[in-house]
Amino acid sequence: MIRYLTTRGLALALSLWVASLVIFLVLNVVPGDPARYMLGMNAAPETVATLRAELGLDRPAPARYLAWMGGMLQGDFGISYTYRTPVSEMILDRVGVSLPLALYALVLSTAIALPVGLFAAARRGTAAETGVMAATQLGIAVPNFWLAMLLVLVFAVRLRWFAAGGFPGWDAGILAGLKALTLPAVALAVPQAAILSRIARSALIETLGEDFIRTARAKGLTRGQALTRHALRNAMIPVLTIIGLQFSFLLAGAIIIENVFFLPGLGRLVFQAISQRDLIVVQSVVMLLVCAVILVTFLVDILYAVVDPRLRRR
């Protein structure tokens, strides 16, 4: 188990280093002047030179990279050129929306997908399974931004159960915050639940063909009991993989949904920073999101060892 964790920890550190290097090279070293890009092609040379000095672009690339990494390790992400405020403060304000939204959507997705996957696997070859698989295929095909607009039309415009957009802040209360995130979370969760339920069904059906399941059935367990007591845990590794990838997507890939619902999250922050040419914010937020993706993958690897005892012996 120690060797397994050590190997995964080294892979985590290497992935973070490579990711930081790629992000830095893309935004700082490729042909083109970031300062001129931020100010526009018609900016005065003196203004460009001042911004280059402020951003540290007049220093060698290795020195800028080390300074950037050192600042990030200390929680210093730099100063936004557009808003003239620390990027770390902007990220803290926005992550309070994006992280709960991603967790909310992930909980909804898992709560829908696992029962659906179990239901379909338990009724393999029946009309019920065919109907469930058709519904999940439809869930995969429907774009989440279209579903988001449909939810707004039905539940916000016509029924008026929810607001069409915006976020009141957590100071207004947890219930008010969760209510504002419900429609965006559903829009994000439905396509992910459709994918996860199909993966769970396939993994469960494959596990049901194993010898230990036949032994459990021979000892008198029903198909449903063998499915829930034995097959489910052994089918969790591919399911955990998809859950980990989905959380990463929900955290880093909700830009469209956050813009549809006017949520002040990280996705909307990146969108605004790109449109305003605020490369400092783009660089810092992208690195933070990449770190989140890699860390989630590392946690999923640890869960593998918890679920599968064979990995603990490595």
Salt bridges, closest charged atoms under 4 A:
ASP33 OD1 - ARG52 NH1 3.01
GLU54 OE2 - ARG84 NH2 2.57
GLU129 OE2 - ARG201 NH2 2.56
ASP211 OD1 - ARG214 NH2 2.23
ASP301 OD2 - ARG8 NE 3.52
ASP308 OD2 - ARG310 NH2 2.78
